[in-house]
Amino acid sequence: MSENSQFRFGPATGIGSMPGGDAREAAKTVTGSFEDFPFLPELPARGPGADMIGRTAGMLVELYARVEPSGWRIGDRPGRDTRRARSWLGEDLDALEEFTQEYQGPLKVQAVGPWTLAASLELRNGEAALSDPGACRDLAASLAEGLRLHLAEVGRRVPGAQLVLQLDEPSLTAVLRGRVRTASGYRTHRAVDRQIVEATLRDVVGVHGGGPVVVHSCAPDVPFALLRRAGAAAVSFDFSLLTERDDEAIGEAVENGTRLFAGVVPGTDAPLSDPAGSVMGVRTLWRRLGLRPGLLPEAVTVTPACGLAGASPEYARTAYAHCVRAARSLADNPE
């Protein structure tokens, strides 16, 4: 953690997904909105392979996936769906490179984490990879190698960037609690042992070689303590889903140097309050935890509650600008 705590995250950023299908337009919006902390956009509206699971499946090494009517399924060889996923990722990287010439500072890239991937990718029998511990291990190892290559590629294209890796784990709590449904829908897969979950995450986090990793989940009951032990430098979450039950874990996380990516701006078109109003809950939480107000801008990055794939392009631009203003409000008036 000591290395990560010295890292300078930006005050505001996005989660990853955006509306539309134009890579250049998305890169222009992101780099224009978040001058201090841009990210590599994801555009799932383009179709299979641009979606969250397909994009990450395209990064796997020596494992391949194809689209079936029921979802993404692991196969023997790279097919059209793998090629399409890799082609779109290349297009997105080209656009990002174009708009980050001379950029120096934090830059975020996103991929699905090992447990959400295991809950989402099917084996040949149609069941989730989660049902087979050996398949989970193979998938995590393939993902780790793919992420190592991906980070190296982004580093070559944007040499001045300090890369931040975001692992999207919306299914993590369901995996821990045995709530992931089987193919029939009548049963659920048994809960995975917490130590195995933590160890696997630690291995994947480790591919960034001491660089900062943020784990994102917009589901309720984010396991803050587990993620901190697994080496996450930051945890990204939907702020509206917090309850006072989370207070102790959040307080411990902040005191141990974990940064909070607080999702305070709605992810779909909605009326927005004034920027100070959007972060009022963060200030209230801080007071409840008895944390020093001056720590707020050092410990919090403001984001939308989740990805913006379901928003209109106009709202996405407005939401990003709102995140930046809300972060400024937090820094200017932490009390």
C-alpha positions in Angstrom: 0.0 0.0 0.0 2.8 2.4 0.7 3.7 2.7 -3.0 0.1 3.3 -4.0 -0.5 5.8 -1.3 2.1 8.1 -2.9 0.3 7.9 -6.2 -1.6 11.0 -7.3 -5.1 10.1 -8.5 -7.2 12.7 -10.2 -10.1 14.4 -8.4 -12.7 13.1 -10.8 -13.1 10.5 -13.6 -15.6 8.2 -15.4 -16.3 4.5 -14.8 -15.7 3.2 -18.4 -18.8 2.7 -20.6 -20.2 5.5 -22.7 -23.1 5.8 -25.1 -22.7 5.8 -28.9 -20.2 4.0 -31.1 -17.7 6.7 -32.3 -14.3 6.0 -30.7 -12.8 9.3 -31.6 -15.8 11.3 -30.2 -15.7 9.3 -27.0 -11.9 9.8 -26.5 -12.4 13.5 -27.3 -15.1 13.8 -24.6 -13.2 11.9 -22.0 -9.9 13.8 -22.4 -11.7 17.1 -22.6 -13.8 16.5 -19.5 -11.1 14.9 -17.3 -7.9 16.7 -18.1 -6.4 15.4 -14.8 -7.6 11.8 -15.0 -8.9 10.5 -18.4 -9.7 6.9 -19.1 -10.0 4.5 -22.0 -13.7 4.6 -23.1 -15.8 1.5 -23.7 -18.7 1.7 -26.2 -20.9 -1.4 -25.8 -23.6 -0.1 -28.2 -21.4 -1.3 -31.0 -22.5 -4.9 -30.2 -20.9 -8.2 -29.0 -17.2 -7.8 -28.4 -17.6 -4.1 -27.4 -19.6 -5.1 -24.3 -17.8 -5.5 -20.9 -17.5 -9.3 -21.0 -16.6 -9.6 -24.7 -14.0 -6.8 -24.5 -12.2 -8.6 -21.6 -12.7 -12.0 -23.2 -10.8 -10.6 -26.2 -7.8 -9.8 -23.9 -7.4 -13.4 -22.6 -4.3 -15.3 -23.5 -4.7 -18.8 -24.9 -8.3 -18.8 -24.0 -11.0 -17.7 -26.4 -14.7 -17.0 -26.2 -17.6 -16.8 -28.7 -21.1 -15.5 -28.5 -23.9 -18.1 -28.0 -27.6 -17.3 -27.6 -27.1 -17.7 -23.9 -24.1 -15.4 -23.7 -20.3 -15.7 -24.0 -18.9 -19.2 -24.0 -15.3 -20.4 -23.8 -14.1 -22.1 -27.1 -11.0 -23.8 -28.5 -9.8 -21.2 -31.0 -10.2 -17.5 -31.8 -13.1 -16.8 -34.0 -15.0 -13.9 -35.5 -16.1 -12.6 -32.0 -12.6 -12.6 -30.6 -11.3 -10.8 -33.7 -14.1 -8.2 -33.5 -13.4 -7.6 -29.8 -9.7 -7.1 -30.5 -10.4 -4.8 -33.5 -12.6 -2.5 -31.4 -10.1 -2.3 -28.6 -7.5 -1.4 -31.1 -9.7 1.3 -32.5 -10.3 2.7 -29.0 -6.6 2.7 -28.3 -5.9 4.5 -31.6 -8.4 7.2 -30.6 -7.1 7.6 -27.0 -3.5 7.8 -28.3 -4.6 10.6 -30.7 -6.1 12.7 -27.9 -3.4 12.1 -25.3 -0.3 13.3 -27.1 2.1 14.8 -24.6 -0.2 13.8 -21.7 1.4 13.2 -18.4 -0.6 12.0 -15.4 -2.9 9.3 -14.3 -4.8 7.4 -17.0 -7.3 4.6 -16.2 -8.0 1.4 -18.2 -10.8 -1.0 -17.3 -11.3 -4.8 -17.6 -13.6 -7.3 -16.0 -12.2 -8.8 -12.8 -11.6 -12.6 -12.5 -14.8 -13.4 -10.4 -17.3 -11.5 -12.5 -15.6 -13.1 -15.6 -16.0 -16.6 -14.1 -19.6 -15.8 -13.3 -20.3 -14.6 -16.8 -18.4 -16.9 -19.2 -19.9 -20.3 -19.9 -18.0 -23.6 -20.2 -18.9 -26.0 -23.0 -21.7 -27.5 -20.9 -23.4 -24.2 -20.6 -22.6 -23.7 -16.9 -20.6 -20.7 -15.7 -16.9 -21.2 -15.3 -17.6 -20.4 -11.7 -18.9 -24.0 -11.3 -15.4 -25.4 -11.9 -12.5 -24.4 -9.6 -9.9 -25.5 -12.2 -11.6 -23.3 -14.9 -11.6 -20.4 -12.5 -7.8 -20.8 -11.9 -7.1 -21.0 -15.7 -9.3 -18.0 -16.4 -7.6 -15.9 -13.7 -4.2 -16.8 -15.1 -5.2 -16.1 -18.7 -6.7 -12.8 -17.6 -3.6 -11.8 -15.6 -1.3 -12.4 -18.7 -3.7 -10.5 -21.0 -3.8 -7.5 -18.6 0.0 -7.5 -18.5 0.1 -7.3 -22.3 -2.7 -4.7 -22.4 -1.0 -2.4 -19.8 2.3 -2.6 -21.7 0.5 -1.7 -24.9 -1.2 1.4 -23.4 2.1 2.4 -21.8 3.8 2.3 -25.2 1.0 4.4 -26.8 0.8 7.0 -24.0 4.3 7.0 -22.5 3.8 9.9 -20.1 0.8 8.2 -18.4 0.8 6.7 -14.9 -1.5 3.8 -15.6 -4.4 2.9 -13.2 -6.0 -0.5 -13.7 -9.7 -0.8 -12.9 -11.1 -4.3 -12.4 -14.9 -4.3 -12.8 -16.4 -6.8 -10.3 -20.2 -6.2 -10.1 -20.8 -10.0 -9.5 -18.3 -10.2 -6.6 -20.8 -10.1 -3.8 -23.0 -12.6 -5.5 -20.0 -15.0 -5.9 -19.1 -14.6 -2.2 -22.7 -15.2 -1.1 -23.6 -18.1 -3.5 -26.2 -16.0 -5.4 -25.0 -16.7 -9.0 -27.7 -18.7 -10.8 -27.0 -21.9 -12.6 -27.9 -22.3 -16.3 -31.3 -23.7 -15.5 -32.1 -20.7 -13.2 -33.5 -23.0 -10.5 -30.4 -23.3 -8.4 -27.4 -21.1 -7.5 -23.7 -22.0 -7.6 -22.2 -22.5 -4.2 -20.4 -19.6 -2.5 -16.6 -19.4 -3.2 -14.4 -19.5 -0.1 -13.4 -15.9 0.8 -9.7 -16.8 1.0 -9.8 -18.2 -2.5 -11.6 -15.1 -3.8 -9.1 -12.8 -2.1 -6.0 -14.8 -3.2 -7.2 -14.8 -6.8 -7.8 -11.1 -6.8 -4.4 -10.5 -5.2 -2.8 -12.4 -8.0 -4.6 -10.4 -10.7 -4.0 -7.1 -8.9 -0.3 -8.0 -8.8 0.1 -7.9 -12.6 0.3 -4.1 -12.4 3.7 -4.5 -10.7 2.9 -2.2 -7.8 0.9 0.3 -9.9 -2.5 1.3 -8.5 -5.5 -0.9 -9.0 -9.1 0.2 -8.4 -11.9 -2.4 -8.0 -15.3 -1.2 -9.2 -18.7 -2.6 -8.2 -22.0 -0.8 -8.5 -23.8 -3.6 -6.5 -24.7 -3.3 -2.8 -22.5 -4.7 0.0 -19.1 -4.1 -1.6 -16.6 -6.1 0.5 -14.3 -3.2 1.2 -12.0 -5.0 3.7 -11.5 -8.0 1.4 -10.6 -5.7 -1.5 -8.1 -3.8 0.7 -6.4 -7.0 1.8 -6.2 -8.1 -1.9 -4.1 -5.0 -2.6 -6.7 -2.7 -4.2 -5.4 0.9 -3.9 -8.9 2.2 -4.4 -12.5 1.0 -4.4 -15.2 2.4 -6.7 -18.8 2.1 -5.8 -22.3 3.5 -6.1 -22.5 5.9 -3.2 -26.3 5.7 -3.0 -26.1 2.0 -2.1 -24.0 2.5 1.1 -25.6 1.9 4.4 -24.4 2.6 7.9 -23.3 -1.1 8.1 -20.5 -0.1 5.7 -19.2 2.7 7.9 -16.6 0.7 9.9 -15.1 -0.9 6.7 -15.0 2.4 4.9 -13.3 4.2 7.9 -10.7 1.4 8.1 -10.1 1.6 4.4 -9.5 5.3 4.4 -7.3 5.2 7.4 -5.2 2.5 5.7 -4.7 4.7 2.6 -7.4 3.2 0.3 -8.9 5.8 -2.0 -12.7 6.0 -2.5 -14.1 6.5 -6.0 -17.5 7.8 -4.8 -20.2 7.3 -7.5 -22.4 10.3 -6.7 -23.7 11.3 -10.1 -26.6 9.2 -11.6 -25.5 6.9 -14.4 -28.6 7.5 -16.6 -30.3 10.7 -17.6 -31.6 12.4 -14.5 -31.9 16.0 -13.1 -28.7 17.0 -11.4 -28.5 19.0 -8.2 -25.9 21.7 -7.8 -22.3 20.2 -7.5 -22.1 20.9 -3.8 -25.3 19.0 -3.3 -24.0 16.0 -5.1 -21.2 15.5 -2.6 -23.2 16.5 0.5 -23.5 12.8 1.4 -19.8 12.3 1.2 -19.3 15.2 3.7 -22.0 13.7 6.0 -20.2 10.3 5.9 -16.9 12.0 6.7 -18.4 13.7 9.8 -20.1 10.4 10.9 -16.8 8.6 10.7 -15.0 11.4 12.5 -12.4 11.8 9.7 -10.5 15.0 9.2 -12.3 17.2 6.6 -9.0 18.2 5.0 -8.4 14.5 4.1 -11.5 14.5 1.7 -9.8 15.7 -1.5 -6.8 13.4 -0.8 -9.0 10.4 -0.3 -12.0 10.8 -2.7 -12.3 10.8 -6.5 -15.8 11.8 -7.7 -17.4 9.6 -10.4 -20.7 8.7 -11.9 -22.5 5.9 -9.9 -21.8 3.4 -12.7 -21.0 3.3 -16.4 -23.0 5.6 -18.8 -23.8 3.2 -21.6 -27.5 3.7 -20.9 -27.3 7.5 -20.9 -27.8 10.0 -23.8 -24.5 11.5 -25.2 -25.7 14.9 -24.0 -26.2 13.6 -20.5 -22.8 11.8 -20.5 -21.0 15.1 -21.2 -23.1 17.0 -18.6 -22.5 14.2 -16.0 -18.7 14.3 -16.5 -18.6 18.1 -16.2 -20.7 17.8 -13.1 -18.3 15.3 -11.5 -15.4 17.7 -12.1 -17.3 20.6 -10.5 -18.5 18.4 -7.6 -14.8 17.4 -6.9 -13.8 21.0 -7.0 -16.5 21.8 -4.4 -15.2 19.0 -2.2 -11.7 20.4 -2.4 -12.7 24.1 -1.9 -15.1 23.4 1.0 -14.4 20.1 2.7 -16.4 21.1 5.8 
